[in-house]
Amino acid sequence: MDVCVIGTGYVGLVTGTCLAWLGRSVTCVDIDERKIAMLGAGRATIYEPGLEPLLAQSIQRGNLRFTTDLAEAVRTAEVIFIAVGTPPQESGKPDLSAVEAVARAIGRALDGVRRRIVVNKSTVPIGSGNWVEMLIKEGLGDSPAFRREMANAAHGRAASTHSRPLPGAKADEFFLVASNPEFLREGTAIQDTLYPDRIVIGAADDYAAERLRALYEPIIEQTFTAPPSAPRPADCTAVPVVTTDLASAEMIKYAANAFLATKISFANEIANICERVGADIREVVRGFGLDNRIGPRFLNAGVGWGGSCFGKDVAALIDIANEYGYEPPMLRATVEVNRRQRQVAVQKLQETLKIIKGRTIGLLGLAFKPETDDLRDAPALEIAGQLLAMGARVRAYDPVAMEACRAQHPELKIEYADAPVLLAEECDALIVVTEWDEFRRLDLDAIGAVMNTRVIIDGRNILDRAAVEAAGFKYRGIGR
């Protein structure tokens, strides 16, 4: 099955690479010539464990190629994924300008030779399936190839034995729009694609749903050879498929992210109460997370969630609700709790050091989560900005995200260190901001020996409090 993926950002690149590994013939499209050149040479443009070897092997096998020629990629494909960015605007509405441009371009590139399935992979508001269909139809009217096929059909001169168009034919004879939301987690995106909890397909036409199910059949049945970088989990023998209408598929994506964000904010709310009554949030979460109606995941208290999805999707869902005359107080509370949680680490510093001005503070971690260099809505950036505004000197160490931070945030006058012990030199306190595994195994004696004062704010509750205090540190966790 020939596949076109438009957009080589996080979702598009991972999706295209994994489909190529399954044996599909995949062409990935982007307007950025530099990215296309890098990807064509087998070099990943994002940090994601296991992606680059999968990328290189799929190119070598001939299943994966990269181009800036959208029209050519569309003409050779049966399934076309729209995987461009939908960044948030100040109002909370997603910016759909890239989706709009791509949908029109797809319409202009279509011909009547075969029926295509156009799939919204980007996270888009409810009703976007109908909107994308309208845009493709508008583009289709400007397609020279389509008009030529229609003219040939009108005169009985089909250009291909597979040609379908007839005079007066409906647009759905040439293309169908479907929704196939992604549920990828940065750091485990290959595993999430090949061994997902579920595959959601939204379509108004049985043909579109059947073709997408056929596309994903190796994943659904788990019949493919697992890549060395992403071995198959022992309990993954088949993957459930949810087939539904377009609007419900679009809502499933928003509802999933909003619920996970709410779950984290709930844990942080309870953590703040725990501190006041003398309880330990880790013990509390362990106790109520064992309830199988609740579960233990996404209940880690800390300095709040970040990344490209939760904030954007919750804001978009609030905007959608308002558009239909509904005020969602729980969603607004989720966002507000998270906003307040970003202040907790700085408040603990003030309580411990009293004076922040003139102090040197080290940040352990910059990325919004481990196993990624993604800084979008990263708590570390907000914490660094607050400390700098208060007159502190800010230093940082992150295993992979420092280069990205230098390039993307030159306005933050952060000093970068190449190792935790180098970061700690002359620091008055350290804040654990990202739960990288290496931070769980810090050489506390070596770090403490080079610090001005031994203070650690454990913003992710990943350190052994007894060990930290035994090394002579003042320890402050979240909800402990």
N, C-alpha and C positions, 0 to 999 in steps of 0.2 A: 504494500500500500504506500503510495507516494504522499508525503506530508510536507507542508510548508509551515514554518513557524516564524511569524513576523514579530521582531523584537528579540534582542539577545541580552536582555537584562537577566536578573536572577531567575525568574520563572521560565522565560523563553529558552535560555541556554540549558538549564537543567532538563526541562521537558524534551527539547530537541535531542539532546545527547542521550538521554535514557531511551527514547523511542528508537533512535538509531542503533543502540546496543541490542534492542529487541529484534533487529533485522529490518525495520522499516527504512525506506529511502527518504531521508530528511534533508530539506534545504532550509537553513536559517537565514533570515533577512534582517538587515539593519541599515540605517542611513549613515552610520559612522564608519567611514572607510578604514580608519585606524583599527577599530575593534575587529572588523571583518578580516583584515590582514592578520592580526594576532591570532584570532580563532582559527583561521584557515591553516596557520602554521602549527596548530595543536596546542596553543598556549591559552589557558583560561584567563578571562578578564575579570573574574571575581574570585575571591577566596572561598572555596568550599571543599572540605575534605573528600578525596576520592574522585573529584570531578575531572581533573586534568588527565589522568591516565585513561579514563573512560572516553574522554574527548579524543585523545590521540589515537586510541585503538579503533574507534568508530570511523574516524577519517581514513585511517590506514585500510580498513575493510571496504571503504568506498560507499558506506551508508550515510555519511554526513558531509555536507558541504555548506559553505557560507558565501553569501552574495549581497550586493546592494541593489540588485535588479529584482524589485518586487514583482513586476509584471511577468517576467519569465518564470519565477518561482511559482506564482499563482497558476499560470497556464499548465504547468506540469504536475500539479498536485490534485489529489482528490479531497484531502482534508486540510483546511487552512486554519491555523490557530492565530488569533490576535492576542499577543502577549506583551503589549506595550505598557508603559507606565501610566498610572492614574494618580499622580501626586495630589495631596490635599491642598485646597485653596484656603485663604483666611476664613472664609465663611463655613468651612467644614465640608463643602461640596468637593467631590473629586474633580480634577481637571481632566476632562475627556477629549481634549483637543487632539491628542495623538490617536485615540481610538477613532475619532471622526475622520481624520485624514486617512488612516489606513483603510477604513471601511469604504470610503469613496474610491480609493486607489484599487482596492480589490474589485469593485464593480467595474471600473474602467478596464481592468485586465482580464475580466471574464470573457469567455466565448461560449458558444452553444455546443461545444464538442462533447462535453461530459457534465454530469451533475456534481457540484461541489458541496461539501459541508463546511460552512464557516463557523468556527467555534470561538466563543468568547472565553479566553483563559484569563484575561485581565479581570481584576475585581472591579465590577461596574455596578451602578445603582439598579434597583429593581425596575424592570421595563426596558433595560438596555438592549435586550434581544430584539424587541420590536423596532427600536430606534436604529440599531445596526442594520437590520433588514431594509429599512427605509433608505438609509444612506447608500447601501450597496445597489439598490434599485436605481437611485439617482445616478450613481456612477456607471451603472450598466447602460444607461441611455447614451452615455458618451463613449462607449466601447466600440472602436472600429471593427474589432474582430467579431464582436457579437452582432453588429449590424450586417457584416458580411455573411455570417452564417445564416442569419434570418433571410437575407436576400437570396442566398443559394437555396435555402429550403423552400422559399416561395416559388422558385422557378424549377424545383425538383432536382437541384444540383447539390446534394449534401456533400460537404467538404470532407466528411469522414464517415466510415461505416458506423461509428458510434454517435453520429450527430443526432441530437434529440429535438432541436427547435422546429416548431411549426408556426406559421403565421397566426398571430393572436395568442400564442402560448403564454402561460403565466410564468412569473419570475421563479416560482418554486420548482419549476421543471429544470431550472439551471443551477439554482443554489438553495440551500436551506441553512438557517441559522440555529445553532445550538449553544448551550452553556455547559461548560465543564470546569467548574471552579477548582483551584489548586489549594492544597492544604500542606504546603511545604514549610518546614522549620529550618531556618538557617543553621548550618552545622550538621544536619542530618537529612539534607534534601534528597540525596541519592536514595537512601533507604526509604524515605517517605514517598518517593515516586514509584519505586519498584515493589515495595511492600506496604502499601497504604492501608489505613484503617477501613477505607471505603473509596469507591469511585462514584462521583455524582454526575449524572448526565441529565441535562434539561433539554427537552425538545418537544416541538409541537407536531412532529411528524415521525412515524415509526421508522421510516427509512433512515433518517439521521441518527436515531438512537441505535438502530441495528449496526450501522457502519462504525459508529464510535465504540460500540461494544466489541466489534470485530477487531478494531484497532488495538484495543486494550486486552484482547483475549489472552496473550501470554502472561500478563500480570494477573488477570482474573483467575486463571487456572494455575498460575505459578509453574509454567512449563518451560520457561527460559533458563539458560545457564546463568547462574549468579556471577557477577563480576568479583574478582578477588578483593577489590576494595570495599565491597558491600555484600558480605555473605548473607545468605537467606536465613532469617530467624527460624528456629526449630518449630515454632508454633504457627508459621505462616504457610498454610497449604492451599488456601483459596481466599479471594478478596470479594466482599459483598459489593454489589452494584445497586445504587439508588437511581432509578429512572423516574423522572418526574417532569413537570411542566417547566417552562423557562423561568417564570417568576419565582417558583419555589426553589429551583436550583440556585438562583442568584441570592435568595434570602438565606439559604443554608450556609453559604460562605460568611455572610455578615453575622448571622446568629452564632456560628461557631466561635469566631474571633471575639465577639462581644461577650460571650459567656466566659471564655478563658480569661479575658481581661478583668471581668467582674470577679472571677474566682480569686485572682491574685490580689485585687483591691480588697476583697473581703478578708483574706489572710492578713493583709497589712492593717486593716481596721482592727482586727482582733489582736494583732501584735501590739498595737498602741495601747489597747486596754490592758493587755497582759503586763506591760511595763508598769502600769499604774497600780495594779493589784498584786504584783509580785509573782505572777505566773510566768512560765517559760513557753513561748510560742512553739518551739520545736516539739515539746511534749504534748501541747494542746493539739497541734496539727496531727501528730502521730496518733493521738487518741481518737479524734473525730474523723480523720482521713481513712481509718480502717473500716468505717461504715461503707458498705458497697454501694450505697445510694450516693455517696459523695466522692470517694476515691482520694488518693493521696497526691495526685499530680496537680501542678499549678497552684500549690498552696504554700510556696516558699515565700516567707516574709522577707522584705529587704528594702532597697531604695526605689522600688517601683519598676514597672515594665516600660519597655521602649521598643525600638525597631520600626520598620516601615509599615507594619500591618495593623497592630492593635489600635493605636491612636487614630490612624486614618479611617479605619473601618468603623470604629465606634462613632467618630464624628460624622461620618457619612450616614450611618444608620439613624443618628439623631436628626440629621437634616432631612432624611427621607420621611421619618415620622412626622416632623413639623410640616413638611410639604403636604401631608395628608391630614393635618389638623390634630395630631396627637403629640402630647408632651411626654417624653419618656424619662421620668425622674430617676429611675434606677441607673440608666445609662449615664446620665449627667453626674450622678454620685460616683460612679466608677471612675470617671475622668478626674473628678475633684479629689478623690482620695489619692489617686496616683500623683496628681500635681503636688499635693501636700507632702507626700512621702519623699519627694525629691529634696525637701528641706531638712529631713530628719538627720542626715549625716552631718550637715553643717551645724545644726542645733546641738548635736552631741559634742562636736568639736568645741563649740562655745562653752558648753557646760563643763567640759574637761580642761580646756586651755584658758578659758576666760577671755583672753585677748587674742584675736585672730590677726590683726594688723601686724605686719612684720614677721609673721611666722612662716615656716616652710612646710608645706603639706604635700605628701606624696600620694598619688592615686595609683592603686593597683588595678589596672584594667581601664580600657577606654571604650571598646566595642560594647554594644548594648547587651550582648550575650556571648558566651564562649564559642569557639570554633567558627568565628566569622570576623571579618574586618569592617562590618557594617556599623556606621556611626549615626544612622538616622534615628533621631529622637533618643539618643543614648543618654542615660542619666549622668554619666561622667562629664559630658559637655556642660550640662546645666550646673553641676556641682563645681566644676572648674571655673565657670563664669561667675558664680556667686563668690567664691573664694578670692578671685582676682579683684572683683569689685570691692571686696572688704579689705584689700591691701595686703593679701597674702601672696607669697611666692608659691607657684604650683609646679610640681614636677609629676611626671607620669611614666609608667611602663606598661606595655601591653605586648603580648607575644607576636601579634600580627597586625594590629591596627594603628601603629604609630605613624607609618608612612602616609596612610590615608588621612589621619588627623592633621599632619603637617600640611598636606595638600589642600584639604577641604576647609580647614579652620585656621588660617593664618592669623586671624584676628585674636585668637586665644594665645596669649603669651605663655605657653606651656614649655617647660624644659623637659627634654626626653632623656631617659636613661636606658641602658641596654640590658639591665638585669635588676631584679628586686633589691639586691644588696647595694648596687650603685644608686638606685633610686633613693634608698634610705639615708644616704649620706647627708648629714646636717638637717634632717627632717625633724620637725617637732611632733608630727603625727603621720600615720599612714591610714588611708581609707581603702578597704577592699570594695571595689565597685563592680567588678565583673568576676563571675565564679569560675575562672580558669582553674583547671585541675592543679597546675603547678603552684597556685597560691595556697592550696591545702597542705603543701609540703614545704613551707618556707623554712629557711635556716634562721630561726628566731634569734639564736645567740649572735650570729654574724650580723644580722640586721640591727639588732639592738645595740651592738657595740659601736655602730657608726652614727646613731641617731642622737639628736640633742636631748630629746625626752622620749621615753618608751611609751607611746600611746598608739593603739590600733582601734579604729572604728571598723567593725566587721559588718559592712553594709549588705552582706549576703548570708551571714550566719554559717560560714563554711569552716571556720577555725575551731579547734578544740580549745575552749575557754581555759580549762585547767592548765594546758600546756603553755598557752600564751601568758597566763599570769605567773606560771612557774619560771618563765624566762624573764620575769621582772617588768612585764608590760601592764599598763592600765588598759583593760579590755572593755569595750562597749559594743554590744550587739544590737540587733533589732528585735524588740519584743522579748528580751531576756533579762 
